[in-house]
Amino acid sequence: MAFYIRRSLGTGPVRFAVEERSESGLATGEGFSTGPDGQFRRMGAAGLYFSEEPPVDPLGGLADQAPEKESVLDWLKPEGESLRTFLPLISMGLGIVLIALGIGVLVRNQDAIGYVEIVVGLVMLIGPVAFSFNRLRAARARERAERAEREAIQARNRELVGEFAKQLETLPERHDSESLKRLKSDRENREIPYEAVSAYARHATTRTAFRILARIDDLGAPGVAREIESVSNAVGLSDDDRATVRTDVYQTVVWHLLADDRMTDERREKVEQFGRALEVDESSVERERSAIEDFESLRGISAANLPSAVTPISLRFQEDCLHATKGSFVKRVFNKVKTPTGKVRRARWAPTKETHVVTTPKRLILAMKGETVIQFPEIFGMEIDGDEGVLEIKVRDRKQPYVIALPDPIRTARVIDIASTLPAKPKGLI
């Protein structure tokens, strides 16, 4: 049973299967596993890999995401945890109760008070709906006004950018010193507002950076970094966008090598030299550093060479602990975020409660105040969210997977994977 890792990169999402790793990384081929267009270039063992490049609107940034289709019910949903956010639902619930009581009074006693309860109940039930409808109508009016404003800005941007957009389109093929001088001169003469072309300029610079990276054996890491900086200067990238380009290129190189199982000691040193030359911010590549260490720790681990660890919980007699770590159960929560194309839902993982994750040769144990024991035949899939360090364990006869944020999700998943292949022992033996 292989498990999967997915990671969002500047060139698009990457997803690959992790099976048994080689002892020291495959030495197949020279250079990185990243092609001149930023694409994955398999040079190691066969495996699974999927990638998708996000669409880019040259004049408006990333292509418009579909705005959230809102309804009155969306406005009734609570967006926080305070009592005020639940008042509409509470009011509607009480309204239904009052209507039911009023009908009961009329049926049993034929008392006029029943009519009062029904009327009050209807007000409490319909009031929040009417209020939410007005909010929705006002929000849609604002959205129409904002969309009209965006369209006017985009039309103005297209007029301003003009020939500059065509030059950016050919930048990956033409980035010699003379071409960069002409590009810079044209940009300065046009006095193009940076926000009008920033996304397209950043994208073109990233594509060009991968073309430059393909010549790293000739230029060396410092030479690659200098040429990327020259392109950034010609395009006029802001400091933040320059840092984003450098980080995107570094992250892509790392994850492509890991997917290809080619992160040898020599290539790791080359990657580190490349990161230093790019002056990549350490805080922006913490996931990459952690992933490299996790994959390194998998070398040599197999069913014939099992790891061992100290258990934080009590186990059965003669039961060994292969791996133990501590994390938190998480759940996916959605926040409404305003974007240039309207409101969209953004998901994130929110911790709920802590747990120990203990793997033995026979079972997986999730333990804190109580224990949840998972037999390996019950597990039919595992996937790691590399963006957040979250492990999803899919179990049969359970609708939702166990989702746990861990400091070492890759090593944890690999040990579970190995343990699941161990031969079952007779009942009563560990």
C-alpha positions as CSV (number, residue, x, y, z in Angstrom):
1,M,0.0,0.0,0.0
2,A,1.7,3.2,-1.2
3,F,0.7,6.6,0.2
4,Y,0.5,9.9,-1.6
5,I,1.8,13.3,-1.0
6,R,0.3,16.5,-2.5
7,R,1.9,19.9,-2.4
8,S,0.9,23.2,-4.0
9,L,3.8,24.8,-5.9
10,G,4.2,27.9,-8.0
11,T,4.0,25.8,-11.2
12,G,0.8,24.0,-10.0
13,P,0.0,21.2,-7.6
14,V,2.2,18.1,-7.4
15,R,1.0,14.7,-6.2
16,F,3.1,11.5,-6.1
17,A,3.2,8.1,-4.6
18,V,5.8,7.1,-2.0
19,E,6.9,3.5,-1.9
20,E,10.2,1.9,-0.7
21,R,13.0,4.4,-1.1
22,S,16.4,3.5,-2.4
23,E,19.3,3.3,0.1
24,S,20.9,6.6,-0.9
25,G,18.8,8.1,-3.6
26,L,19.0,7.2,-7.3
27,A,22.0,8.5,-9.1
28,T,20.4,8.3,-12.5
29,G,21.2,11.2,-14.8
30,E,22.7,14.6,-14.1
31,G,21.1,17.7,-12.8
32,F,17.7,18.2,-11.2
33,S,14.3,16.5,-12.1
34,T,12.9,19.9,-13.3
35,G,12.6,20.6,-17.0
36,P,13.3,23.9,-18.7
37,D,9.6,24.8,-18.5
38,G,9.3,24.0,-14.8
39,Q,7.7,20.7,-15.6
40,F,8.5,17.4,-13.8
41,R,11.2,15.4,-15.7
42,R,11.3,11.8,-14.6
43,M,14.9,10.5,-14.5
44,G,14.6,8.0,-11.7
45,A,12.4,4.9,-11.1
46,A,8.9,4.7,-12.5
47,G,6.1,5.9,-10.3
48,L,3.0,8.1,-10.2
49,Y,3.1,11.9,-10.7
50,F,0.4,14.4,-11.6
51,S,0.8,18.1,-12.2
52,E,-1.4,20.9,-13.3
53,E,-0.4,24.5,-14.1
54,P,-2.8,27.1,-13.0
55,P,-4.2,29.4,-15.7
56,V,-2.9,32.9,-15.7
57,D,-4.7,36.0,-17.0
58,P,-1.9,38.2,-18.4
59,L,-3.6,41.4,-17.4
60,G,-5.4,40.5,-14.3
61,G,-3.4,38.0,-12.4
62,L,-4.6,34.5,-11.9
63,A,-7.6,33.6,-14.0
64,D,-10.9,34.4,-12.3
65,Q,-12.0,31.8,-9.8
66,A,-15.7,31.1,-9.9
67,P,-17.4,33.3,-7.2
68,E,-19.2,31.6,-4.5
69,K,-22.9,31.1,-5.4
70,E,-24.5,32.6,-2.4
71,S,-28.1,32.1,-1.3
72,V,-30.2,33.3,1.7
73,L,-29.2,30.1,3.5
74,D,-25.5,31.1,3.2
75,W,-26.2,34.3,5.0
76,L,-28.0,32.4,7.8
77,K,-25.0,30.2,8.4
78,P,-23.0,31.2,11.5
79,E,-19.5,32.5,10.7
80,G,-18.1,32.6,14.3
81,E,-18.6,31.1,17.7
82,S,-20.2,34.0,19.6
83,L,-23.9,33.9,20.6
84,R,-24.6,36.8,18.2
85,T,-23.7,34.7,15.1
86,F,-26.2,32.1,16.1
87,L,-29.1,34.4,16.9
88,P,-30.9,34.0,13.5
89,L,-30.9,30.2,13.8
90,I,-32.0,30.5,17.5
91,S,-34.8,32.8,16.5
92,M,-36.0,30.5,13.7
93,G,-35.9,27.5,16.0
94,L,-37.9,29.3,18.7
95,G,-40.3,30.5,16.0
96,I,-41.0,26.9,14.9
97,V,-41.5,25.9,18.6
98,L,-44.0,28.8,19.1
99,I,-45.9,27.9,16.0
100,A,-46.2,24.3,17.1
101,L,-47.3,25.4,20.6
102,G,-49.9,27.8,19.1
103,I,-51.3,25.1,16.9
104,G,-51.5,22.7,19.9
105,V,-53.3,25.4,21.9
106,L,-55.9,25.9,19.2
107,V,-56.5,22.2,18.7
108,R,-56.8,21.4,22.4
109,N,-58.4,24.5,23.9
110,Q,-59.4,26.7,21.0
111,D,-57.9,29.6,22.9
112,A,-57.1,32.9,21.2
113,I,-53.6,32.8,22.8
114,G,-52.8,30.2,20.2
115,Y,-53.2,32.8,17.4
116,V,-50.8,35.1,19.3
117,E,-48.2,32.3,19.6
118,I,-48.5,31.5,15.9
119,V,-48.1,35.1,14.8
120,V,-45.1,35.7,17.1
121,G,-43.6,32.4,15.8
122,L,-44.1,33.4,12.2
123,V,-42.3,36.8,12.9
124,M,-39.4,35.0,14.6
125,L,-39.2,32.5,11.7
126,I,-39.6,34.9,8.8
127,G,-37.7,37.8,10.3
128,P,-34.2,36.4,10.0
129,V,-34.9,35.1,6.4
130,A,-36.1,38.6,5.3
131,F,-33.2,40.3,7.0
132,S,-30.8,37.8,5.3
133,F,-32.5,38.4,1.9
134,N,-31.9,42.1,2.2
135,R,-28.2,41.5,3.1
136,L,-27.9,39.2,0.1
137,R,-29.5,41.7,-2.3
138,A,-27.2,44.5,-1.0
139,A,-24.1,42.2,-1.4
140,R,-25.1,41.3,-5.0
141,A,-25.5,45.0,-5.8
142,R,-22.0,45.6,-4.4
143,E,-20.7,42.7,-6.4
144,R,-22.1,44.1,-9.6
145,A,-20.6,47.5,-8.9
146,E,-17.2,45.9,-8.1
147,R,-17.3,43.8,-11.2
148,A,-18.0,46.9,-13.4
149,E,-15.1,48.6,-11.7
150,R,-12.8,45.6,-12.3
151,E,-13.8,45.4,-16.0
152,A,-13.0,49.1,-16.4
153,I,-9.6,48.7,-14.7
154,Q,-8.8,45.7,-16.9
155,A,-9.8,47.6,-20.1
156,R,-7.5,50.4,-19.0
157,N,-4.7,47.9,-18.2
158,R,-5.0,46.3,-21.6
159,E,-4.6,49.7,-23.2
160,L,-1.6,50.6,-21.1
161,V,0.2,47.2,-21.4
162,G,0.0,46.9,-25.1
163,E,3.2,45.6,-26.7
164,F,4.8,45.0,-23.3
165,A,2.6,41.9,-22.8
166,K,3.9,40.4,-26.0
167,Q,7.4,41.0,-24.9
168,L,6.7,39.2,-21.6
169,E,5.3,36.3,-23.6
170,T,8.5,35.8,-25.4
171,L,10.7,36.5,-22.4
172,P,11.6,32.8,-21.7
173,E,13.0,32.4,-25.2
174,R,14.6,35.9,-25.4
175,H,16.3,36.9,-22.2
176,D,19.8,38.0,-23.4
177,S,21.2,41.3,-22.2
178,E,20.0,43.2,-25.2
179,S,16.5,41.9,-25.0
180,L,16.3,42.7,-21.3
181,K,17.5,46.3,-22.0
182,R,14.7,46.8,-24.6
183,L,12.2,45.3,-22.2
184,K,13.2,47.6,-19.4
185,S,13.2,50.6,-21.6
186,D,9.7,49.9,-23.1
187,R,8.3,49.4,-19.6
188,E,9.8,52.6,-18.3
189,N,8.6,54.6,-21.3
190,R,5.1,53.3,-21.0
191,E,4.9,54.1,-17.3
192,I,2.8,51.1,-16.7
193,P,1.2,50.8,-13.2
194,Y,2.8,47.8,-11.5
195,E,-0.5,46.4,-10.4
196,A,-1.7,46.3,-14.0
197,V,0.9,43.7,-15.0
198,S,2.4,42.3,-11.8
199,A,0.9,38.8,-12.0
200,Y,1.9,38.3,-15.7
201,A,5.4,39.7,-15.0
202,R,5.8,37.4,-12.1
203,H,4.7,34.4,-14.1
204,A,6.9,35.3,-17.1
205,T,9.9,35.7,-14.7
206,T,9.2,32.3,-13.1
207,R,9.1,30.6,-16.5
208,T,12.3,32.3,-17.5
209,A,13.9,31.3,-14.3
210,F,13.4,27.6,-15.1
211,R,15.0,28.2,-18.5
212,I,18.0,29.7,-16.8
213,L,18.0,26.8,-14.2
214,A,18.4,24.3,-17.1
215,R,22.0,25.8,-17.6
216,I,23.0,25.5,-13.9
217,D,25.9,23.1,-14.8
218,D,27.4,25.9,-17.0
219,L,26.5,28.9,-14.9
220,G,26.7,27.5,-11.4
221,A,24.2,28.4,-8.7
222,P,25.5,32.0,-8.3
223,G,25.3,32.5,-12.0
224,V,21.7,31.3,-12.2
225,A,20.7,33.6,-9.3
226,R,22.4,36.6,-11.0
227,E,20.5,35.9,-14.3
228,I,17.2,35.5,-12.5
229,E,17.8,38.8,-10.7
230,S,18.6,40.5,-14.1
231,V,15.3,39.3,-15.5
232,S,13.5,40.6,-12.4
233,N,15.1,44.0,-12.8
234,A,14.2,44.2,-16.4
235,V,10.6,43.3,-15.7
236,G,10.5,45.6,-12.7
237,L,9.3,43.0,-10.1
238,S,8.7,44.3,-6.6
239,D,10.8,42.9,-3.7
240,D,7.9,40.6,-2.6
241,D,7.4,39.2,-6.1
242,R,11.1,38.6,-6.5
243,A,11.1,36.6,-3.3
244,T,8.1,34.7,-4.5
245,V,9.8,33.7,-7.8
246,R,12.9,32.6,-6.0
247,T,10.9,30.5,-3.5
248,D,8.7,29.0,-6.2
249,V,11.7,27.8,-8.2
250,Y,13.5,26.4,-5.1
251,Q,10.4,24.6,-3.9
252,T,9.7,23.1,-7.3
253,V,13.3,21.8,-7.6
254,V,13.1,20.1,-4.1
255,W,9.7,18.4,-4.6
256,H,10.6,17.2,-8.1
257,L,13.7,15.5,-6.8
258,L,11.8,14.0,-3.9
259,A,9.1,12.7,-6.2
260,D,11.8,11.2,-8.4
261,D,13.7,9.7,-5.4
262,R,16.9,11.3,-6.6
263,M,17.8,13.4,-3.5
264,T,21.3,12.0,-3.1
265,D,23.7,13.6,-0.7
266,E,25.4,15.3,-3.6
267,R,22.2,16.7,-5.0
268,R,21.1,17.8,-1.6
269,E,24.3,19.8,-1.3
270,K,23.6,21.2,-4.7
271,V,20.1,22.2,-3.7
272,E,21.4,23.9,-0.6
273,Q,23.9,25.8,-2.6
274,F,21.2,26.9,-5.0
275,G,19.0,28.0,-2.1
276,R,21.8,30.1,-0.6
277,A,22.5,31.7,-4.0
278,L,18.9,32.6,-4.4
279,E,18.8,33.9,-0.8
280,V,15.6,32.1,-0.1
281,D,13.9,33.0,3.1
282,E,14.2,30.1,5.5
283,S,10.7,30.6,7.0
284,S,9.2,30.2,3.5
285,V,10.7,26.8,2.9
286,E,10.3,25.1,6.3
287,R,8.1,22.4,4.7
288,E,10.8,21.6,2.2
289,R,13.5,21.3,4.9
290,S,11.2,19.0,6.9
291,A,10.3,16.9,3.9
292,I,14.0,16.4,3.0
293,E,14.8,15.3,6.5
294,D,11.7,13.0,6.6
295,F,12.6,11.4,3.3
296,E,16.2,11.0,4.4
297,S,15.1,9.1,7.5
298,L,13.3,6.6,5.3
299,R,16.5,5.3,3.7
300,G,17.0,1.7,4.5
301,I,13.7,1.2,6.3
302,S,11.9,-1.9,5.1
303,A,10.0,-4.9,6.4
304,A,13.4,-6.6,6.9
305,N,14.9,-3.6,8.7
306,L,12.2,-2.3,11.0
307,P,12.7,0.9,13.0
308,S,12.1,1.0,16.8
309,A,10.9,3.8,19.1
310,V,10.1,4.5,22.7
311,T,6.3,4.2,23.3
312,P,4.5,6.9,25.2
313,I,1.6,4.5,26.1
314,S,1.3,1.0,27.5
315,L,1.4,-1.8,24.9
316,R,0.6,-5.5,25.1
317,F,3.0,-8.1,26.3
318,Q,6.1,-8.3,24.0
319,E,4.5,-5.7,21.6
320,D,7.1,-3.5,20.0
321,C,6.8,0.1,19.1
322,L,8.0,0.9,15.6
323,H,7.2,4.6,15.6
324,A,5.6,7.1,18.0
325,T,4.8,10.7,17.4
326,K,2.4,13.3,18.8
327,G,0.0,15.5,16.9
328,S,-3.4,17.0,16.8
329,F,-6.7,15.9,15.2
330,V,-7.8,18.6,12.8
331,K,-10.9,19.5,10.9
332,R,-11.4,21.5,7.8
333,V,-13.0,24.9,8.3
334,F,-14.0,27.4,5.6
335,N,-13.7,31.1,5.7
336,K,-15.2,33.6,3.2
337,V,-12.5,35.7,1.6
338,K,-13.0,38.6,-0.7
339,T,-11.1,38.3,-4.0
340,P,-11.1,40.5,-7.1
341,T,-13.6,38.1,-8.6
342,G,-16.0,38.0,-5.6
343,K,-16.3,36.0,-2.4
344,V,-14.7,32.5,-2.3
345,R,-14.4,29.9,0.3
346,R,-10.9,29.3,1.6
347,A,-10.2,26.1,3.5
348,R,-7.8,25.6,6.3
349,W,-7.1,22.9,9.0
350,A,-8.1,23.8,12.5
351,P,-6.8,21.6,15.5
352,T,-9.3,20.0,17.8
353,K,-7.5,17.7,20.3
354,E,-4.1,16.2,20.7
355,T,-3.2,12.6,20.2
356,H,-0.3,10.2,20.3
357,V,0.1,8.1,17.1
358,V,1.8,4.8,17.9
359,T,2.6,2.2,15.2
360,T,3.3,-1.4,16.2
361,P,3.8,-4.5,14.0
362,K,0.2,-5.4,14.3
363,R,-1.9,-2.2,14.8
364,L,-2.1,1.6,14.7
365,I,-3.1,3.3,18.0
366,L,-4.4,6.8,18.3
367,A,-4.3,7.6,22.0
368,M,-4.7,10.5,24.5
369,K,-7.5,10.2,27.0
370,G,-8.8,7.1,25.3
371,E,-7.5,4.7,22.7
372,T,-8.6,4.2,19.1
373,V,-7.1,1.0,17.7
374,I,-7.0,0.6,13.9
375,Q,-6.1,-2.8,12.4
376,F,-4.0,-2.5,9.3
377,P,-6.4,-4.4,7.0
378,E,-8.9,-1.7,7.8
379,I,-6.7,1.0,6.2
380,F,-7.3,1.4,2.5
381,G,-5.5,4.7,1.8
382,M,-3.3,7.4,3.2
383,E,-2.6,10.9,1.8
384,I,-0.4,13.7,3.1
385,D,-1.2,17.4,2.7
386,G,2.3,18.7,2.2
387,D,1.2,22.3,2.5
388,E,0.0,21.8,6.1
389,G,1.8,18.7,7.3
390,V,-1.4,16.8,7.7
391,L,-1.9,13.0,7.4
392,E,-5.2,11.6,6.3
393,I,-5.9,7.9,7.1
394,K,-8.8,6.4,5.3
395,V,-10.4,3.5,7.2
396,R,-13.1,1.1,6.0
397,D,-16.6,1.4,7.4
398,R,-15.8,5.0,8.4
399,K,-17.2,7.8,6.4
400,Q,-14.6,10.4,7.3
401,P,-10.8,9.7,7.4
402,Y,-8.7,10.3,10.5
403,V,-7.0,13.6,9.8
404,I,-4.0,14.4,12.0
405,A,-1.4,17.3,11.9
406,L,2.0,15.8,12.7
407,P,5.6,17.0,12.8
408,D,6.7,14.0,10.8
409,P,3.8,12.9,8.6
410,I,6.0,11.3,5.9
411,R,7.9,9.1,8.2
412,T,4.7,8.2,10.1
413,A,2.9,7.2,6.9
414,R,5.9,5.2,5.7
415,V,6.1,3.1,8.9
416,I,2.4,2.5,8.8
417,D,2.8,1.4,5.2
418,I,5.6,-1.1,6.1
419,A,3.8,-2.4,9.2
420,S,0.7,-3.1,7.1
421,T,2.8,-5.5,4.9
422,L,4.1,-7.6,7.8
423,P,2.7,-11.2,7.9
424,A,-0.2,-11.7,10.4
425,K,0.7,-13.8,13.4
426,P,-1.6,-16.4,15.0
427,K,-4.2,-15.0,17.4
428,G,-2.9,-14.6,20.9
429,L,0.7,-13.7,19.7
430,I,2.0,-10.3,19.1
